[in-house]
Amino acid sequence: MSSTLQTLDRGLLALEIVSEHKEGITIAGLAEQLGVHRAIAYRIVTTLEAHALLTRTPEGPVRLGAGITLLASRFEPQLHAVAQPLLKTLAKATRATAFVSIAQGKECVVTLVAEPDEGMLRVSYRVGSRHPLTQGAAGIAILAGRTPQDDDSPEVCQARAEGYSLTRGQLQRGAVGVASPIVTARLRAGIEACVGVVAMDDLDTERAIREVKASARQLVELIGQ
């Protein structure tokens, strides 16, 4: 016997469907994708609209509401709470600077950092540092966690296939970065993030890849699939 609530499940699925349509989606289109009558889709939209999770424009399309942004902003501190101890372990295991980065528009932004206790040379990677999503291991890893696109770069395609991105010298001369996307079992609207490490040329990349991928899996388990 299923332990899920059908109406709630449909509402959450509706949020996912709407999030995948940049220009919005009509109630008729939403009903078709949900596999329900248009009247049911209308009630779902009306309920979510009352909580600011969806909004309807005068032209008709349904889009995500401002309430989604509020929920996302509250998720980030929870992500930090569960990620901080894991990052410290990752930094120690790889002797490199460990980090969590998120996507903000077309940029990748560092939101959490843990430094190793050992190691003389460290890469300057501070909270708030940002760079284009198309550059660096972190940005490529986040792109790899998205739904495949026709214009994905070879680096993104490779990272998606292998579960990690490895770059050298893209953001800082002599720096090596390894990152894995934090991917849940089903796509959701919200924060796109990755976990990784960055160090100088002496980074043990085989160990870093192994530890980073394991950390990404642990974070998915901790924040929920």
N, CA, C and O of each residue as an XYZ file, in Angstrom:
900
protein
N       0.854     -1.195      0.000
C       0.000      0.000      0.000
C       0.889      1.244      0.000
O       1.824      1.342      0.795
N       0.599      2.186     -0.886
C       1.400      3.397     -0.965
C       1.167      4.271      0.258
O       0.039      4.390      0.737
N       2.250      4.891      0.770
C       2.142      5.769      1.928
C       2.100      7.233      1.506
O       2.119      8.118      2.360
N       2.043      7.505      0.193
C       2.016      8.882     -0.288
C       0.590      9.382     -0.429
O      -0.345      8.595     -0.578
N       0.432     10.701     -0.379
C      -0.856     11.344     -0.594
C      -0.928     11.771     -2.051
O      -0.093     12.544     -2.518
N      -1.914     11.275     -2.760
C      -1.985     11.504     -4.202
C      -2.068     12.988     -4.550
O      -1.384     13.454     -5.461
N      -2.912     13.734     -3.821
C      -3.081     15.153     -4.126
C      -1.791     15.927     -3.894
O      -1.415     16.774     -4.704
N      -1.110     15.633     -2.777
C       0.156     16.295     -2.487
C       1.206     15.922     -3.525
O       1.974     16.767     -3.985
N       1.225     14.651     -3.882
C       2.177     14.179     -4.875
C       1.965     14.895     -6.211
O       2.926     15.272     -6.880
N       0.705     15.078     -6.590
C       0.408     15.777     -7.837
C       0.838     17.234     -7.771
O       1.345     17.787     -8.748
N       0.631     17.853     -6.606
C       1.034     19.250     -6.450
C       2.536     19.431     -6.586
O       2.997     20.376     -7.227
N       3.301     18.526     -5.983
C       4.758     18.606     -6.073
C       5.234     18.326     -7.489
O       6.174     18.952     -7.978
N       4.567     17.371     -8.144
C       4.922     17.072     -9.526
C       4.605     18.267    -10.420
O       5.334     18.554    -11.369
N       3.508     18.961    -10.109
C       3.143     20.155    -10.881
C       4.235     21.216    -10.778
O       4.547     21.878    -11.767
N       4.820     21.383     -9.589
C       5.913     22.343     -9.418
C       7.107     21.964    -10.289
O       7.732     22.825    -10.909
N       7.416     20.679    -10.330
C       8.536     20.223    -11.160
C       8.269     20.514    -12.633
O       9.147     20.995    -13.349
N       7.052     20.218    -13.077
C       6.713     20.416    -14.485
C       6.792     21.897    -14.853
O       7.357     22.254    -15.886
N       6.231     22.748    -14.014
C       6.256     24.189    -14.285
C       7.690     24.703    -14.312
O       8.029     25.559    -15.129
N       8.527     24.188    -13.427
C       9.919     24.649    -13.349
C      10.697     24.338    -14.619
O      11.699     24.991    -14.907
N      10.246     23.350    -15.378
C      10.948     22.945    -16.599
C      10.519     23.748    -17.820
O      11.038     23.536    -18.916
N       9.571     24.674    -17.640
C       9.083     25.490    -18.760
C       9.409     26.962    -18.486
O       8.717     27.629    -17.717
N      10.464     27.452    -19.122
C      10.930     28.823    -18.864
C       9.873     29.864    -19.198
O       9.785     30.894    -18.529
N       9.081     29.611    -20.213
C       8.053     30.572    -20.626
C       6.713     30.301    -19.957
O       5.717     30.946    -20.284
N       6.679     29.352    -19.023
C       5.430     29.004    -18.370
C       4.689     27.922    -19.133
O       5.104     27.528    -20.223
N       3.609     27.448    -18.570
C       2.822     26.391    -19.189
C       1.348     26.647    -18.898
O       0.998     27.123    -17.818
N       0.497     26.338    -19.845
C      -0.935     26.551    -19.648
C      -1.490     25.478    -18.709
O      -0.876     24.428    -18.521
N      -2.638     25.748    -18.134
C      -3.276     24.758    -17.263
C      -3.629     23.511    -18.069
O      -3.529     22.393    -17.565
N      -4.041     23.706    -19.324
C      -4.356     22.553    -20.169
C      -3.105     21.707    -20.403
O      -3.162     20.477    -20.366
N      -1.981     22.370    -20.643
C      -0.728     21.652    -20.841
C      -0.274     20.942    -19.579
O       0.246     19.827    -19.633
N      -0.474     21.594    -18.447
C      -0.114     20.994    -17.167
C      -0.981     19.773    -16.890
O      -0.485     18.741    -16.438
N      -2.264     19.893    -17.160
C      -3.187     18.771    -16.957
C      -2.773     17.574    -17.792
O      -2.817     16.436    -17.325
N      -2.370     17.833    -19.026
C      -1.954     16.754    -19.914
C      -0.724     16.040    -19.368
O      -0.662     14.811    -19.375
N       0.257     16.810    -18.892
C       1.479     16.202    -18.379
C       1.256     15.491    -17.047
O       1.938     14.515    -16.736
N       0.298     15.983    -16.261
C      -0.038     15.320    -14.997
C      -0.916     14.094    -15.218
O      -0.985     13.210    -14.364
N      -1.580     14.045    -16.358
C      -2.491     12.947    -16.627
C      -3.788     13.058    -15.867
O      -4.367     12.051    -15.458
N      -4.255     14.304    -15.672
C      -5.493     14.533    -14.923
C      -6.423     15.439    -15.731
O      -6.018     16.031    -16.731
N      -7.667     15.536    -15.283
C      -8.627     16.426    -15.916
C      -8.208     17.871    -15.684
O      -7.564     18.192    -14.685
N      -8.582     18.733    -16.618
C      -8.196     20.149    -16.510
C      -8.709     20.775    -15.217
O      -8.038     21.626    -14.634
N      -9.890     20.363    -14.764
C     -10.448     20.928    -13.527
C      -9.574     20.602    -12.323
O      -9.409     21.431    -11.429
N      -9.016     19.401    -12.300
C      -8.125     19.017    -11.194
C      -6.845     19.839    -11.251
O      -6.362     20.315    -10.224
N      -6.295     20.006    -12.454
C      -5.087     20.814    -12.614
C      -5.347     22.252    -12.169
O      -4.483     22.882    -11.557
N      -6.516     22.762    -12.470
C      -6.871     24.127    -12.072
C      -6.886     24.268    -10.552
O      -6.384     25.256    -10.015
N      -7.459     23.283     -9.856
C      -7.499     23.336     -8.385
C      -6.090     23.237     -7.799
O      -5.777     23.903     -6.812
N      -5.243     22.407     -8.406
C      -3.856     22.284     -7.930
C      -3.144     23.627     -8.067
O      -2.475     24.078     -7.137
N      -3.289     24.260     -9.224
C      -2.642     25.548     -9.466
C      -3.169     26.603     -8.504
O      -2.394     27.380     -7.945
N      -4.490     26.634     -8.308
C      -5.094     27.614     -7.400
C      -4.562     27.450     -5.978
O      -4.278     28.438     -5.301
N      -4.427     26.204     -5.528
C      -3.914     25.946     -4.173
C      -2.463     26.396     -4.036
O      -2.104     27.050     -3.057
N      -1.632     26.049     -5.011
C      -0.224     26.433     -4.961
C      -0.062     27.937     -5.128
O       0.858     28.536     -4.571
N      -0.954     28.540     -5.892
C      -0.920     29.996     -6.075
C      -1.232     30.707     -4.759
O      -0.687     31.775     -4.481
N      -2.099     30.118     -3.959
C      -2.454     30.710     -2.665
C      -1.265     30.733     -1.714
O      -1.225     31.541     -0.786
N      -0.298     29.850     -1.942
C       0.910     29.807     -1.114
C       2.103     30.448     -1.820
O       3.243     30.288     -1.384
N       1.845     31.168     -2.903
C       2.861     31.898     -3.667
C       3.903     30.983     -4.306
O       5.000     31.427     -4.648
N       3.558     29.704     -4.466
C       4.492     28.772     -5.095
C       4.325     28.771     -6.614
O       5.253     28.431     -7.348
N       3.142     29.150     -7.077
C       2.885     29.317     -8.498
C       2.193     30.655     -8.711
O       1.587     31.205     -7.791
N       2.287     31.169     -9.917
C       1.588     32.407    -10.264
C       1.076     32.302    -11.687
O       1.707     31.670    -12.534
N      -0.075     32.926    -11.952
C      -0.637     32.935    -13.295
C      -0.589     34.351    -13.845
O      -0.983     35.300    -13.167
N      -0.109     34.492    -15.066
C      -0.031     35.793    -15.709
C      -1.354     36.103    -16.394
O      -2.146     35.197    -16.655
N      -1.601     37.391    -16.690
C      -2.847     37.741    -17.391
C      -2.992     37.021    -18.729
O      -4.104     36.773    -19.195
N      -1.840     36.685    -19.347
C      -1.887     35.986    -20.637
C      -2.250     34.519    -20.490
O      -2.633     33.874    -21.466
N      -2.134     33.991    -19.292
C      -2.554     32.612    -19.074
C      -1.524     31.640    -18.551
O      -1.873     30.809    -17.713
N      -0.238     31.687    -19.002
C       0.736     30.683    -18.560
C       0.960     30.684    -17.052
O       0.890     31.718    -16.389
N       1.229     29.499    -16.541
C       1.534     29.329    -15.120
C       3.047     29.297    -14.965
O       3.737     28.601    -15.710
N       3.564     30.054    -13.995
C       4.998     30.097    -13.723
C       5.247     29.902    -12.236
O       4.325     29.982    -11.424
N       6.500     29.645    -11.891
C       6.858     29.534    -10.482
C       6.634     30.869     -9.783
O       6.857     31.930    -10.366
N       6.190     30.809     -8.521
C       5.949     32.018     -7.752
C       7.133     32.391     -6.877
O       8.100     31.637     -6.762
N       7.047     33.552     -6.269
C       8.135     34.062     -5.434
C       8.373     33.194     -4.206
O       9.461     33.214     -3.629
N       7.361     32.432     -3.805
C       7.523     31.567     -2.634
C       8.600     30.521     -2.818
O       9.185     30.056     -1.840
N       8.873     30.141     -4.064
C       9.927     29.172     -4.350
C      11.278     29.740     -3.938
O      12.107     29.032     -3.366
N      11.496     31.018     -4.229
C      12.751     31.673     -3.866
C      12.935     31.684     -2.360
O      14.044     31.478     -1.866
N      11.854     31.924     -1.627
C      11.936     31.932     -0.166
C      12.315     30.553      0.365
O      13.161     30.437      1.251
N      11.695     29.520     -0.171
C      12.022     28.159      0.265
C      13.467     27.822     -0.060
O      14.164     27.209      0.748
N      13.921     28.227     -1.253
C      15.305     27.957     -1.654
C      16.285     28.656     -0.726
O      17.318     28.089     -0.368
N      15.964     29.892     -0.333
C      16.861     30.644      0.554
C      16.942     29.998      1.933
O      17.959     30.123      2.615
N      15.893     29.315      2.344
C      15.908     28.631      3.642
C      16.599     27.280      3.560
O      17.045     26.733      4.569
N      16.684     26.743      2.332
C      17.363     25.458      2.168
C      18.874     25.601      2.278
O      19.545     24.721      2.816
N      19.410     26.703      1.770
C      20.863     26.874      1.735
C      21.503     26.758      3.122
O      22.511     26.063      3.255
N      20.956     27.417      4.175
C      21.556     27.240      5.509
C      21.495     25.790      5.995
O      22.395     25.336      6.701
N      20.440     25.064      5.623
C      20.348     23.652      6.006
C      21.408     22.834      5.281
O      21.997     21.917      5.854
N      21.647     23.173      4.015
C      22.703     22.505      3.269
C      24.050     22.738      3.931
O      24.856     21.814      4.049
N      24.297     23.966      4.363
C      25.560     24.283      5.031
C      25.719     23.503      6.330
O      26.811     23.036      6.653
N      24.630     23.365      7.070
C      24.700     22.672      8.358
C      25.122     21.216      8.202
O      25.900     20.702      9.006
N      24.612     20.556      7.176
C      24.960     19.148      6.979
C      26.279     18.994      6.225
O      26.956     17.974      6.353
N      26.645     20.022      5.431
C      27.845     19.903      4.601
C      29.127     20.251      5.336
O      30.183     19.714      5.003
N      29.068     21.133      6.327
C      30.290     21.607      6.974
C      31.139     20.482      7.572
O      32.339     20.433      7.299
N      30.573     19.580      8.372
C      31.398     18.487      8.909
C      31.961     17.603      7.800
O      33.099     17.144      7.891
N      31.174     17.362      6.758
C      31.620     16.528      5.654
C      32.767     17.199      4.907
O      33.708     16.526      4.487
N      32.698     18.536      4.734
C      33.766     19.256      4.050
C      35.076     19.184      4.828
O      36.145     19.062      4.229
N      35.004     19.257      6.129
C      36.213     19.162      6.950
C      36.882     17.797      6.752
O      38.105     17.701      6.649
N      36.066     16.757      6.702
C      36.587     15.413      6.469
C      37.193     15.302      5.076
O      38.246     14.689      4.897
N      36.523     15.898      4.088
C      37.002     15.864      2.716
C      38.329     16.608      2.571
O      39.241     16.134      1.892
N      38.433     17.762      3.206
C      39.663     18.546      3.139
C      40.834     17.786      3.758
O      41.951     17.813      3.240
N      40.566     17.115      4.861
C      41.615     16.341      5.528
C      42.040     15.147      4.688
O      43.230     14.847      4.591
N      41.078     14.467      4.082
C      41.370     13.259      3.299
C      42.156     13.572      2.034
O      42.975     12.765      1.594
N      41.909     14.750      1.443
C      42.560     15.087      0.171
C      43.704     16.080      0.330
O      44.457     16.320     -0.615
N      43.836     16.658      1.524
C      44.838     17.693      1.787
C      44.664     18.854      0.803
O      45.630     19.406      0.275
N      43.409     19.196      0.584
C      43.063     20.268     -0.348
C      41.909     21.085      0.226
O      41.233     20.648      1.158
N      41.691     22.262     -0.330
C      40.568     23.091      0.084
C      39.274     22.486     -0.448
O      39.116     22.304     -1.655
N      38.358     22.177      0.450
C      37.071     21.596      0.061
C      36.013     22.698      0.024
O      36.091     23.671      0.774
N      35.035     22.537     -0.847
C      34.039     23.598     -1.001
C      32.691     23.053     -1.450
O      32.583     21.945     -1.976
N      31.667     23.871     -1.223
C      30.346     23.691     -1.827
C      30.063     24.954     -2.607
O      30.210     26.058     -2.083
N      29.656     24.800     -3.862
C      29.313     25.939     -4.709
C      27.899     25.759     -5.254
O      27.419     24.636     -5.407
N      27.242     26.875     -5.542
C      25.893     26.831     -6.091
C      25.830     27.696     -7.352
O      26.697     28.540     -7.580
N      24.808     27.479     -8.157
C      24.592     28.288     -9.353
C      23.742     29.496     -9.008
O      22.709     29.379     -8.349
N      24.188     30.653     -9.462
C      23.403     31.882     -9.360
C      23.404     32.521    -10.740
O      24.388     33.142    -11.144
N      22.309     32.368    -11.455
C      22.268     32.848    -12.820
C      23.262     32.081    -13.670
O      23.226     30.851    -13.719
N      24.148     32.801    -14.338
C      25.160     32.180    -15.190
C      26.502     32.042    -14.481
O      27.524     31.760    -15.108
N      26.484     32.246    -13.156
C      27.728     32.180    -12.398
C      27.707     31.052    -11.378
O      26.647     30.590    -10.955
N      28.892     30.626    -10.999
C      29.084     29.638     -9.934
C      29.634     30.384     -8.725
O      30.626     31.103     -8.841
N      29.002     30.222     -7.569
C      29.381     30.978     -6.377
C      29.742     30.025     -5.235
O      28.995     29.095     -4.932
N      30.884     30.266     -4.614
C      31.325     29.458     -3.486
C      30.540     29.879     -2.250
O      30.513     31.060     -1.905
N      29.906     28.929     -1.586
C      29.099     29.262     -0.404
C      29.650     28.662      0.887
O      29.260     29.080      1.977
N      30.549     27.692      0.777
C      31.087     27.041      1.973
C      32.475     26.509      1.662
O      32.698     25.935      0.597
N      33.427     26.701      2.603
C      34.815     26.285      2.392
C      35.367     25.659      3.663
O      35.041     26.089      4.769
N      36.205     24.642      3.500
C      36.931     24.038      4.619
C      38.382     23.867      4.187
O      38.656     23.313      3.123
N      39.306     24.341      5.011
C      40.733     24.255      4.699
C      41.352     23.027      5.358
O      40.934     22.632      6.446
N      42.347     22.420      4.707
C      43.036     21.281      5.320
C      43.984     21.753      6.421
O      44.469     22.884      6.385
N      44.242     20.894      7.387
C      45.182     21.235      8.451
C      46.619     21.177      7.955
O      47.494     21.868      8.477
N      46.858     20.346      6.939
C      48.195     20.186      6.398
C      48.296     20.828      5.023
O      47.294     21.163      4.392
N      49.530     20.989      4.582
C      49.739     21.538      3.244
C      50.214     22.974      3.306
O      49.579     23.806      3.953
N      51.305     23.276      2.655
C      51.886     24.616      2.700
C      51.225     25.554      1.682
O      50.892     26.695      2.004
N      51.040     25.060      0.450
C      50.477     25.898     -0.595
C      48.978     25.648     -0.717
O      48.542     24.510     -0.890
N      48.194     26.719     -0.624
C      46.753     26.599     -0.736
C      46.241     27.536     -1.824
O      46.783     28.617     -2.053
N      45.194     27.090     -2.477
C      44.574     27.912     -3.504
C      43.604     28.879     -2.841
O      42.849     28.498     -1.946
N      43.629     30.128     -3.283
C      42.712     31.119     -2.734
C      41.311     30.873     -3.264
O      40.995     31.233     -4.398
N      40.484     30.268     -2.451
C      39.108     29.948     -2.850
C      38.231     30.304     -1.665
O      38.073     29.508     -0.739
N      37.665     31.492     -1.693
C      36.944     32.028     -0.542
C      35.434     32.010     -0.762
O      34.954     31.990     -1.895
N      34.703     32.017      0.344
C      33.248     32.130      0.266
C      32.903     33.441     -0.438
O      33.424     34.502     -0.095
N      32.034     33.350     -1.409
C      31.655     34.529     -2.186
C      32.380     34.631     -3.511
O      31.976     35.401     -4.383
N      33.466     33.847     -3.678
C      34.160     33.841     -4.971
C      33.198     33.360     -6.050
O      32.396     32.453     -5.825
N      33.288     33.974     -7.218
C      32.379     33.595     -8.299
C      33.106     33.579     -9.629
O      34.089     34.292     -9.831
N      32.603     32.754    -10.528
C      33.164     32.644    -11.862
C      32.088     32.069    -12.778
O      31.095     31.531    -12.288
N      32.262     32.169    -14.100
C      31.244     31.641    -15.028
C      31.029     30.147    -14.839
O      31.968     29.407    -14.545
N      29.795     29.714    -15.010
C      29.474     28.288    -14.890
C      30.231     27.441    -15.902
O      30.445     26.248    -15.689
N      30.629     28.058    -16.988
C      31.300     27.305    -18.046
C      32.781     27.084    -17.771
O      33.465     26.432    -18.560
N      33.284     27.619    -16.663
C      34.696     27.479    -16.342
C      34.863     26.857    -14.960
O      34.010     27.013    -14.086
N      35.981     26.146    -14.779
C      36.287     25.575    -13.474
C      35.516     24.291    -13.215
O      34.439     24.065    -13.767
N      36.091     23.464    -12.366
C      35.481     22.167    -12.071
C      34.094     22.313    -11.468
O      33.193     21.539    -11.792
N      33.911     23.303    -10.588
C      32.619     23.475     -9.916
C      31.515     23.829    -10.906
O      30.442     23.226    -10.887
N      31.781     24.811    -11.776
C      30.770     25.222    -12.744
C      30.402     24.101    -13.693
O      29.226     23.879    -13.978
N      31.407     23.397    -14.181
C      31.155     22.295    -15.113
C      30.376     21.180    -14.429
O      29.503     20.566    -15.042
N      30.687     20.915    -13.157
C      29.965     19.877    -12.419
C      28.490     20.234    -12.269
O      27.623     19.371    -12.411
N      28.203     21.505    -11.984
C      26.812     21.935    -11.847
C      26.074     21.778    -13.175
O      24.940     21.300    -13.201
N      26.705     22.174    -14.267
C      26.090     22.018    -15.589
C      25.856     20.540    -15.905
O      24.865     20.181    -16.540
N      26.776     19.695    -15.456
C      26.644     18.253    -15.695
C      25.469     17.664    -14.935
O      24.942     16.621    -15.323
N      25.050     18.319    -13.857
C      23.922     17.840    -13.078
C      22.573     18.205    -13.671
O      21.535     17.749    -13.193
N      22.588     19.025    -14.708
C      21.346     19.438    -15.346
C      20.902     18.435    -16.407
O      21.642     17.519    -16.768
N      19.688     18.627    -16.894
C      19.189     17.809    -17.993
C      20.067     18.050    -19.227
O      20.365     19.200    -19.547
N      20.479     17.000    -19.914
C      21.340     17.161    -21.092
C      20.736     18.106    -22.134
O      19.539     18.061    -22.417
N      21.599     18.965    -22.699
C      21.195     19.894    -23.742
C      22.024     19.645    -25.003
O      23.138     19.126    -24.929
N      21.475     20.017    -26.152
C      22.174     19.800    -27.421
C      23.482     20.572    -27.500
O      24.425     20.139    -28.162
N      23.541     21.732    -26.815
C      24.738     22.562    -26.903
C      25.697     22.372    -25.732
O      26.585     23.199    -25.523
N      25.531     21.301    -24.969
C      26.469     21.027    -23.877
C      27.886     20.854    -24.428
O      28.080     20.237    -25.476
N      28.861     21.396    -23.723
C      30.253     21.272    -24.148
C      30.741     19.845    -23.917
O      30.141     19.111    -23.132
N      31.817     19.442    -24.585
C      32.383     18.112    -24.346
C      32.767     17.889    -22.890
O      32.646     16.781    -22.367
N      33.238     18.969    -22.230
C      33.622     18.859    -20.817
C      32.416     18.530    -19.946
O      32.513     17.716    -19.027
N      31.284     19.159    -20.231
C      30.065     18.902    -19.465
C      29.564     17.489    -19.718
O      29.158     16.793    -18.787
N      29.592     17.068    -20.965
C      29.150     15.708    -21.305
C      30.019     14.661    -20.619
O      29.509     13.661    -20.114
N      31.315     14.886    -20.599
C      32.226     13.943    -19.958
C      31.992     13.905    -18.451
O      31.991     12.835    -17.842
N      31.794     15.092    -17.847
C      31.546     15.154    -16.404
C      30.240     14.446    -16.048
O      30.150     13.788    -15.012
N      29.240     14.580    -16.899
C      27.949     13.918    -16.650
C      28.111     12.398    -16.717
O      27.516     11.669    -15.924
N      28.910     11.934    -17.657
C      29.108     10.491    -17.828
C      29.944      9.899    -16.704
O      29.693      8.777    -16.264
N      30.943     10.656    -16.237
C      31.876     10.118    -15.245
C      31.503     10.474    -13.803
O      32.028      9.880    -12.861
N      30.600     11.440    -13.630
C      30.176     11.803    -12.280
C      31.070     12.818    -11.606
O      30.911     13.086    -10.415
N      32.006     13.388    -12.339
C      32.886     14.408    -11.769
C      33.512     15.228    -12.887
O      33.543     14.812    -14.045
N      34.014     16.409    -12.511
C      34.747     17.259    -13.438
C      36.139     17.506    -12.880
O      36.303     17.717    -11.678
N      37.138     17.479    -13.747
C      38.514     17.766    -13.362
C      39.068     18.816    -14.306
O      39.074     18.624    -15.522
N      39.535     19.932    -13.746
C      40.098     21.000    -14.567
C      41.459     21.411    -14.021
O      41.755     21.236    -12.839
N      42.268     21.955    -14.901
C      43.610     22.419    -14.521
C      43.826     23.838    -15.048
O      43.705     24.100    -16.245
N      44.147     24.737    -14.132
C      44.534     26.088    -14.504
C      43.470     26.955    -15.135
O      43.810     27.984    -15.720
N      42.209     26.602    -15.050
C      41.164     27.403    -15.692
C      40.862     28.684    -14.922
O      40.567     29.719    -15.520
N      40.937     28.612    -13.603
C      40.615     29.790    -12.784
C      41.850     30.409    -12.139
O      41.873     31.605    -11.845
N      42.864     29.599    -11.924
C      44.103     30.082    -11.321
C      45.262     29.238    -11.830
O      45.182     28.010    -11.844
N      46.314     29.882    -12.238
C      47.454     29.162    -12.789
C      48.001     28.157    -11.786
O      48.268     28.494    -10.633
N      48.164     26.913    -12.242
C      48.713     25.876    -11.384
C      47.693     25.184    -10.495
O      48.028     24.224     -9.800
N      46.456     25.658    -10.508
C      45.426     25.076     -9.642
C      44.719     23.917    -10.337
O      44.482     23.946    -11.545
N      44.389     22.899     -9.551
C      43.657     21.734    -10.041
C      42.358     21.614     -9.254
O      42.375     21.655     -8.023
N      41.248     21.469     -9.938
C      39.957     21.354     -9.268
C      39.243     20.066     -9.635
O      39.303     19.610    -10.777
N      38.564     19.484     -8.649
C      37.733     18.301     -8.861
C      36.389     18.572     -8.195
O      36.350     19.000     -7.041
N      35.291     18.331     -8.900
C      33.968     18.580     -8.324
C      32.948     17.593     -8.869
O      33.069     17.110     -9.995
N      31.945     17.301     -8.054
C      30.836     16.436     -8.452
C      29.522     17.145     -8.157
O      29.397     17.807     -7.127
N      28.542     17.017     -9.044
C      27.244     17.645     -8.786
C      26.505     16.931     -7.657
O      26.648     15.723     -7.468
N      25.726     17.688     -6.924
C      24.858     17.112     -5.894
C      23.506     16.909     -6.570
O      22.700     17.835     -6.662
N      23.269     15.692     -7.040
C      22.101     15.393     -7.863
C      21.148     14.481     -7.113
O      21.553     13.438     -6.600
N      19.877     14.875     -7.050
C      18.856     14.049     -6.420
C      18.253     13.111     -7.451
O      18.488     13.255     -8.651
N      17.474     12.148     -6.974
C      16.922     11.127     -7.857
C      15.978     11.717     -8.893
O      15.896     11.208    -10.011
N      15.259     12.788     -8.542
C      14.344     13.436     -9.481
C      14.654     14.918     -9.503
O      14.998     15.500     -8.475
N      14.534     15.532    -10.673
C      14.824     16.950    -10.791
C      13.809     17.756    -10.007
O      12.616     17.453    -10.022
N      14.287     18.787     -9.322
C      13.418     19.661     -8.546
C      13.819     21.108     -8.781
O      14.972     21.406     -9.091
N      12.852     22.001     -8.630
C      13.197     23.412     -8.628
C      13.911     23.695     -7.314
O      13.525     23.163     -6.273
N      14.934     24.513     -7.350
C      15.658     24.819     -6.121
C      17.104     25.117     -6.408
O      17.439     25.630     -7.476
N      17.976     24.796     -5.453
C      19.384     25.131     -5.564
C      20.133     24.061     -6.337
O      19.981     22.867     -6.080
N      20.945     24.506     -7.286
C      21.842     23.616     -8.004
C      23.208     23.748     -7.352
O      23.744     24.851     -7.255
N      23.772     22.642     -6.908
C      25.012     22.713     -6.138
C      25.983     21.609     -6.516
O      25.625     20.633     -7.175
N      27.222     21.793     -6.080
C      28.241     20.770     -6.258
C      29.174     20.803     -5.059
O      29.200     21.776     -4.305
N      29.932     19.741     -4.892
C      30.949     19.667     -3.848
C      32.262     19.327     -4.529
O      32.277     18.590     -5.515
N      33.363     19.855     -4.015
C      34.633     19.583     -4.664
C      35.822     20.006     -3.843
O      35.689     20.439     -2.698
N      36.996     19.875     -4.446
C      38.248     20.303     -3.815
C      39.093     21.028     -4.848
O      38.940     20.815     -6.051
N      39.981     21.883     -4.372
C      40.903     22.599     -5.245
C      42.247     22.702     -4.546
O      42.315     22.969     -3.346
N      43.310     22.488     -5.299
C      44.664     22.536     -4.745
C      45.636     22.851     -5.873
O      45.230     23.104     -7.007
N      46.921     22.832     -5.547
C      47.930     23.061     -6.565
C      48.242     21.762     -7.295
O      47.592     20.743     -7.062
N      49.222     21.797     -8.166
C      49.527     20.671     -9.051
C      49.832     19.364     -8.335
O      49.760     18.294     -8.941
N      50.176     19.440     -7.040
C      50.544     18.215     -6.334
C      49.334     17.447     -5.811
O      49.493     16.499     -5.041
N      48.124     17.844     -6.218
C      46.919     17.153     -5.766
C      46.909     15.712     -6.264
O      47.165     15.453     -7.440
N      46.614     14.779     -5.367
C      46.442     13.375     -5.736
C      45.054     13.268     -6.373
O      44.060     13.088     -5.670
N      44.986     13.376     -7.697
C      43.692     13.467     -8.367
C      42.870     12.189     -8.250
O      41.646     12.252     -8.134
N      43.516     11.047     -8.280
C      42.758      9.790     -8.159
C      42.045      9.723     -6.814
O      40.875      9.350     -6.730
N      42.766     10.087     -5.777
C      42.143     10.077     -4.445
C      41.083     11.166     -4.347
O      40.014     10.952     -3.776
N      41.383     12.334     -4.907
C      40.429     13.439     -4.851
C      39.128     13.067     -5.556
O      38.045     13.342     -5.038
N      39.222     12.453     -6.720
C      38.019     12.037     -7.456
C      37.197     11.068     -6.621
O      35.978     11.206     -6.514
N      37.867     10.093     -6.035
C      37.174      9.092     -5.223
C      36.473      9.742     -4.021
O      35.311      9.447     -3.742
N      37.185     10.623     -3.316
C      36.639     11.242     -2.109
C      35.519     12.235     -2.438
O      34.521     12.310     -1.721
N      35.690     12.994     -3.522
C      34.671     13.978     -3.904
C      33.374     13.290     -4.322
O      32.292     13.714     -3.913
N      33.467     12.250     -5.117
C      32.266     11.525     -5.539
C      31.560     10.907     -4.341
O      30.330     10.897     -4.280
N      32.327     10.393     -3.395
C      31.730      9.811     -2.188
C      31.041     10.894     -1.364
O      29.970     10.664     -0.803
N      31.653     12.070     -1.293
C      31.052     13.176     -0.534
C      29.751     13.632     -1.176
O      28.792     13.955     -0.476
N      29.712     13.662     -2.511
C      28.478     14.050     -3.198
C      27.354     13.072     -2.887
O      26.212     13.475     -2.662
N      27.686     11.783     -2.875
C      26.672     10.771     -2.545
C      26.191     10.936     -1.103
O      24.997     10.813     -0.829
N      27.093     11.209     -0.203
C      26.718     11.393      1.202
C      25.826     12.616      1.373
O      24.871     12.585      2.149
N      26.132     13.687      0.654
C      25.299     14.884      0.768
C      23.892     14.627      0.263
O      22.925     15.106      0.855
N      23.766     13.876     -0.823
C      22.427     13.534     -1.334
C      21.655     12.759     -0.273
O      20.466     13.001     -0.068
N      22.324     11.832      0.398
C      21.655     11.057      1.450
C      21.267     11.942      2.626
O      20.208     11.755      3.224
N      22.125     12.907      2.959
C      21.860     13.754      4.109
C      20.738     14.763      3.875
O      19.941     15.032      4.773
N      20.683     15.321      2.662
C      19.656     16.331      2.389
C      18.380     15.723      1.858
O      17.363     16.407      1.734
N      18.426     14.421      1.537
C      17.226     13.743      1.067
C      17.141     13.667     -0.425
O      17.409     14.646     -1.120
N      16.764     12.496     -0.934
C      16.660     12.304     -2.368
C      15.315     12.789     -2.882
O      15.045     12.706     -4.080
